[in-house]
Amino acid sequence: MIEAGIRGTRTVSVTPENTAEAVGSGTLPVFATPAMIALIEATASNSVAPHLEPGTSTVGTHLDVAHSAATPVGMDVTCETELVEVDRRRLVFRVVVRDAKGEIGSGTQERFVVDDAKFMSKARSKLE
């Protein structure tokens, strides 16, 4: 059973491959906002994965995140998530992202618990 209070942490290094310049979200060699979003999604998803029923997973459905400071190549970035609300299948996480100099992003992320087979069946039906 999933209950509020579950926490997750994940750290990545800022490399040329995850900069705004490389992913096309800007022209500067700093940690890209899309890379930060992917880090948030992975951290939240991984934090609750051990608590899910077999055959289920979570999918991201909503983000409200500010990317408030730049991080250059060579630094590490750490995301911390905390599950703050559980409403049936809806999960809401508080998220904070930091580098060695302080906070670079924060906000909330919402995920839903889904039945893997039903979810994929519905997604594949779009091809018909």
N, C-alpha and C positions, 0 to 999 in steps of 0.2 A: 504494500500500500504506500502510496506517495503522500507525504505530509510536508507541510511548510517547515523550513529550517534546513533543508538539504543545501549543502554548499559545494561549489566546484571551483577549481583553480587550474589555469593552464597558462604556460609561458611560451612565447615564440620569440625568435630573434628577428630583428628587422634586417632584411637582406635586399639586394637589388630586385629580386623577384616579387616582393610584396610591397613595393613602393607605388605611390600614385603614378609616377612616371611609367612604370612597367605595366600596371593593370589598366591604364588609360583613364583614370579618374582625375588626373591632373598632370602637371608637367614637372613636378619637383620630386627629387629622390628622398621622400619621407614616407613613413608608414601610411599606407593607403586606408581610407575610410572603408572601402569594401573588404580589405583584409581584416580590419578591426571588427567589422560585422561578422565575418566568417569565424573569427576567434570567439566572439560572444556566443554565436550559435553553437559551435562545437563544445564550448565550456558548459553551457546550460544543458545541452543534449546529453553529454557524457555524465554529468552529475546525477541525472535521474535514471539513466539507463539500467543500472543494477536493481532498481526498484520496480521495474516494469514487468508485467505479465509476459510470458512467452508469446511471441507472435504479434507483439505491439511495439511501437516506437513513438517518438514525438516528432512533430514537424513545426517549424517556425511559422507563425502567422502574423505577428505584429512586432515592430520595433519602434521605440521612441528613445533615440540615443543621440547625444551630442558628442562630437569629436572636437575637443576643446584645445588641444595642444599637439604640436608636431613632434615626431620622434625620428631622428636620423638613422641611417643605416649603421649597424654596429651595436645598437642598444637592444636590450630585451624589453618586451612588453608583456605584462601579466594581466590576465583577466580574472576577476573574482565574481562569481554569481551566487546569489542566495534565492532560493525558492521562497517567496513571500506570500503567495496566495494559491490555493488549490480550490477550484470550483468545478467539481466533477472531472471532466477531461481537460479543462483549461488550467494551464499552469502559468503563473506570472513570476518572473525573476527580476530582482534588482541586480544591476550590473555596474561594475566599476573597472576601468582599465587604467593601468599605471605603467610608467617607465621609472627609471631610477631617480628621476627628478620630481615625480609627483603624478597626479591624476591627469590623464589625457583624454578620458571619455567616461561617460556615465549615462544611466537611464534605466529603461525597463525593456524586457523582452517577453513576449507571450508565445507559448507553445501549446499544442494540443496533442493529447494521447490519441493515437489512431491504431486501428486494426490493420496490420500490414497488408494482408490479402485484399481486404475491402478497399483500402486506399489505392493500391496499385491497380485493381480492377477498374475502379472509377477513372484513374488517370489513363489507363490503356484504352478505355472506351472512347477517348477523344480521337483515336486513330481510325475509328470505324466510320 
